[in-house]
Amino acid sequence: MNDAFGPDLPAAAKALAAAFAGRALLLLEARRDMPITLRRVLTAVLWEVPLIAAFALIGWHAADLLGFESESARIVLTALLANLGARGLDRLVARILPPPSDRDRG
């Protein structure tokens, strides 16, 4: 039955679990001072599920591009990127890529 999903199902599950762990750590740190209500949980689920899936894909494939061949390294990078979040990822990319020059702006 697993053949329909292909051999990458365990890797996808690991990537999703790593991204979930990274986002959960970020949420726990950010929401420590706020009470937990059903509305807040549903709002978090609405926003976090797509982010978890996106960071699972980004982290798992970025690890491949960076040459990380072990699954442990892929899991750590995925969890790290998910914990950084979208803003942290923007800052990371801004530090790595050079700023656009004046002639590139138009």
N, C-alpha and C positions, 0 to 999 in steps of 0.2 A: 504494500500500500504506500510505502514511503517513496517508491520509485516515481510517482507522479510529481513529487516535489523536487526530485533530483538529489544528488549527493550533497548539496550545499545546505540542506535543512539544518543540520547541527551547527554549522557556521553561522547561519542567519539567527538561530536561537541564541547563540553566544553573543553575537553583536547586539541584538535587542536587549539581552540581559545586561550587558556592559553599559549600554546607553541608558537603560532604565536606572541602573545604580548611580551613574553620574548625575542624572537629572534629579534623582531622589535626594542625593546628598546636597545638591544645590537648593532644592526646595526646602529641605529640613533646616538648612542654615538661614535661608531668607525668611521663612515663615515662623520662626521660633517664638516671636512675640505676639503673634496673632492667634486668636482662638480658632479651632477647627470647627467649621460648620458644613452642613451638607452642600450649601451653595458654593462655598470655597472649594470643596472637593470636586464637585461637578465641573466647575470652571477650570480647575487644574487639569482634570482629565481631558476636557475639550481642547486645551492648548498643548498639553504635554505629550499626548499620544502621537500627533504628527511630528513633534520635535524629536521624540525618542526614535521614531522610525528614520527620520532624516539623519540624525547623528549616528545611528547604527550604520547606515550606508556610507556616510562621509568618513567616519572613523575606520571602518573595516577596509575600505578601498584606499584611503590615504595611507594606511599602514603598508599596503601592498606597494604603493608608489614610493614610499620611503624605504622600501627594502626590508621591512620587518616580516620575516618568514614564520616565526613562531606564533602560535595562537595566543600565548601569554602576552606578547608585545602588542598584538592587535587589540586584545581585550583592554589592556592598560591605556593605549592611545584612544580607543573609542570612549572609555569611561572618562578620561581626562578631557577630551573635546566636549563631551556632553555636559560635564561639570562646568566647563568654561561658559557654555551657552552661546547664544547668537552674538551678543555684545562682545564677549571675550574672544570669540572667533574672529570678529571684525577687527578687534585690536591686534590680534596675532597676525592676521594677514597684512594689516597696515604696517606692522613692524618689519615683516619679511619682504614685502614688495616695495620698490622705490616709489616715492610720490610722483604723480604725473607732472611732466614739465609743462611750461606755458604753451608750447606749440602743440602738445597733445590735447589740450583743453579746447582747442577750436580756434 
